[in-house]
Amino acid sequence: MIVVKIADTQQEINEIGELRYRRICEELHYKDPSLFPNHKEFDKFDEFSVHFAVLKDNKIIATDRLVKDSDYGFPMEEKIRLPSYLERGKLTEVSRLVTDKEFSYNPYILLKLFGENYKYSKVHGITHWCAAVEESLLESLLKIGFCFTIIGPKFYFNGSNWAPKSHTVPVVPVLLNLREAEIYLQSTNPKLYEKITGNQSQKISCSEKERVKIVNKRTMAIYKKIQKSKI
């Protein structure tokens, strides 16, 4: 049985750090393992984050976090400048999306995880997500109806020169307006909308449908262009 929850015990937080270390440092080689002698990958943003855990048979198999604004800003601001119109108190960065190797980017697990991210966001007045997403995952999410807006050029995941270039992954900085995402999914994939949000889909106005279609069309056009670019 798959359970998704907010990590609210120190044991769960520790297990998340261990999973992140195993995947990010040991298996994918994105970060230098020697920086984490306790074999737990954490950074300065974790203190200002809500951590989510996907458990199977009481073992954490996937995780992500919603990073809130702080004196450090958001992780992606170390690479790009976020649009100035955003209300930072209503923005969160979806970060450190990590799955156990056996379940790597399993669509069912990802949608369950995003569903819990969404429910938390709605309760706490969050209106926008930003994220740095691998191109292959971004393409999959766009195809099923996540109307991301690309907000900058792609960049490499690891922020140091430690990892060889063969072990770095280009990511694309994106923004998601949650209201636009709700409207678009209701109009194009109502079953997925209900699965993610837990809400019954509702009829939406023609003007709202057209607005979101324009956003998604623009995102796809930018994405095709960014695929051809080189860092």
C-alpha positions in Angstrom: 0.0 0.0 0.0 1.3 3.5 -1.0 0.9 6.3 1.6 1.8 9.9 1.0 2.2 12.2 4.0 4.0 15.2 5.4 7.2 14.0 7.2 6.5 15.0 10.8 9.0 12.9 12.8 12.7 13.2 13.1 13.0 9.6 11.9 11.2 10.3 8.7 13.3 13.4 8.1 16.5 11.3 8.6 15.2 8.7 6.2 14.5 11.4 3.6 18.1 12.6 4.0 19.4 9.1 3.6 17.4 8.6 0.4 18.5 11.9 -1.0 22.1 11.0 -0.2 21.9 7.6 -1.8 20.3 8.9 -5.0 21.9 12.3 -5.4 25.4 11.5 -4.2 26.1 7.8 -4.5 24.0 6.7 -7.5 23.6 9.8 -9.7 26.8 11.5 -8.7 25.3 15.0 -8.7 27.0 16.0 -5.4 30.3 15.2 -3.7 29.5 12.5 -1.1 32.4 13.8 1.1 30.3 16.9 1.9 27.9 14.7 3.8 29.8 12.5 6.3 26.7 11.4 8.0 25.3 10.1 4.7 22.3 12.4 4.8 21.9 15.0 2.1 20.5 18.3 3.5 21.0 21.9 2.6 20.3 25.4 4.0 16.8 25.4 2.5 15.5 22.4 4.4 14.9 24.4 7.6 12.3 26.4 5.6 10.7 23.5 3.8 7.8 21.2 4.2 8.9 17.7 3.5 6.7 15.0 1.9 7.3 11.3 2.0 5.9 8.4 -0.1 5.9 5.2 1.9 5.5 1.6 0.8 5.4 -1.0 3.6 6.6 1.7 6.0 9.7 2.5 3.8 10.2 5.9 2.3 10.5 5.4 -1.5 10.1 9.0 -2.7 10.2 12.5 -1.4 10.0 16.1 -2.3 9.8 19.4 -0.5 8.0 22.7 -0.7 10.5 25.4 0.0 9.1 28.6 1.5 10.7 32.1 1.1 13.3 33.0 3.7 16.4 35.2 4.0 18.1 32.6 1.6 15.3 33.1 -1.0 14.5 30.1 -3.2 17.0 27.5 -4.4 16.6 28.4 -8.1 17.4 32.0 -7.3 21.0 30.9 -7.1 20.7 30.4 -10.9 18.0 32.7 -12.2 15.9 35.8 -11.2 12.3 35.0 -10.5 9.6 37.3 -12.0 9.1 40.4 -9.9 5.3 40.2 -10.0 5.1 37.1 -7.9 3.9 37.4 -4.3 6.7 35.6 -2.5 4.5 34.7 0.4 2.2 32.8 -1.9 5.0 31.1 -3.8 6.8 27.9 -3.0 9.5 25.9 -4.8 9.0 22.2 -5.4 12.5 20.8 -4.9 14.5 17.7 -4.2 12.1 15.4 -6.0 13.8 12.1 -5.4 12.6 8.5 -5.9 14.2 5.2 -4.9 15.9 3.7 -7.9 13.4 0.9 -8.2 10.5 3.5 -8.5 12.3 6.1 -10.6 9.8 8.6 -11.9 6.9 6.2 -11.5 3.9 8.2 -12.8 1.5 6.8 -10.1 3.9 7.8 -7.3 4.6 11.2 -8.8 0.9 12.1 -9.1 0.2 10.9 -5.6 3.1 13.1 -4.4 2.0 16.1 -6.4 -1.6 15.6 -5.1 -0.4 16.0 -1.5 1.7 19.1 -2.5 -1.4 20.6 -4.1 -3.6 20.0 -1.1 -1.1 21.5 1.3 -0.7 24.5 -1.0 -4.5 25.1 -1.2 -4.8 25.0 2.6 -1.9 27.4 3.1 -2.8 30.0 0.5 0.0 29.1 -2.0 -0.9 30.2 -5.5 2.2 29.4 -7.5 4.9 26.7 -7.7 8.3 27.1 -9.2 10.6 24.3 -9.9 13.7 23.2 -11.9 12.6 20.2 -13.9 14.6 17.7 -15.9 13.6 18.0 -19.6 12.3 14.4 -19.9 10.0 14.8 -16.8 8.9 18.3 -18.0 7.9 16.9 -21.4 5.8 14.1 -19.7 4.1 16.6 -17.4 3.3 19.0 -20.2 1.7 16.1 -22.2 -0.7 15.2 -19.4 -1.8 18.8 -18.8 0.4 20.7 -16.4 0.5 24.1 -18.0 3.9 25.3 -16.9 5.4 28.6 -18.0 9.2 28.5 -18.6 10.8 31.4 -16.9 14.5 31.1 -17.9 17.2 29.2 -19.7 18.0 25.7 -18.7 20.9 25.2 -16.4 22.8 22.3 -14.7 21.5 20.7 -11.5 24.7 20.6 -9.6 26.0 24.0 -8.5 29.7 23.1 -8.3 32.4 21.8 -10.5 32.7 18.6 -8.6 30.6 16.4 -10.8 31.9 15.6 -14.3 29.7 16.9 -17.1 28.5 13.4 -17.9 27.0 13.3 -14.4 25.1 16.6 -14.6 21.6 17.0 -15.7 20.2 20.1 -17.5 17.0 21.4 -15.8 14.4 23.9 -17.0 13.1 26.6 -14.6 9.3 26.7 -14.7 6.4 28.3 -13.0 2.9 26.8 -12.4 -0.1 28.9 -11.6 -2.2 26.5 -9.6 -5.5 28.1 -10.6 -4.6 27.8 -14.3 -3.6 24.2 -13.7 -6.9 23.5 -12.1 -8.8 25.0 -15.0 -6.7 23.3 -17.6 -6.9 19.8 -16.1 -10.6 20.1 -15.6 -11.1 21.0 -19.2 -8.7 18.4 -20.7 -8.3 15.6 -18.2 -11.0 15.7 -15.6 -10.2 12.2 -14.3 -6.6 13.2 -13.6 -7.8 16.4 -12.0 -10.0 14.5 -9.6 -7.2 12.0 -8.8 -4.7 14.7 -8.0 -7.0 17.2 -6.1 -9.5 14.8 -4.6 -12.2 17.2 -5.9 -15.0 16.6 -8.4 -14.4 18.5 -11.6 -16.7 21.4 -12.3 -17.8 23.3 -15.3 -15.6 26.2 -16.2 -16.2 29.2 -18.4 -15.1 29.4 -22.0 -12.9 32.5 -21.3 -11.0 30.5 -18.6 -10.5 27.6 -21.0 -9.1 29.9 -23.7 -6.8 31.7 -21.3 -5.1 28.5 -20.2 -4.9 27.1 -23.7 -2.9 30.2 -24.7 -0.6 29.7 -21.7 0.0 26.0 -22.5 0.6 26.7 -26.2 3.2 29.3 -25.3 4.9 26.9 -22.9 5.1 24.2 -25.6 6.6 26.6 -28.1 9.2 27.8 -25.6 10.0 24.2 -24.6 10.7 23.2 -28.2 13.0 26.1 -28.6 14.9 25.4 -25.4 15.4 21.7 -26.4 17.4 22.9 -29.3 19.5 25.4 -27.3 22.9 24.6 -25.8 24.2 25.7 -22.4 
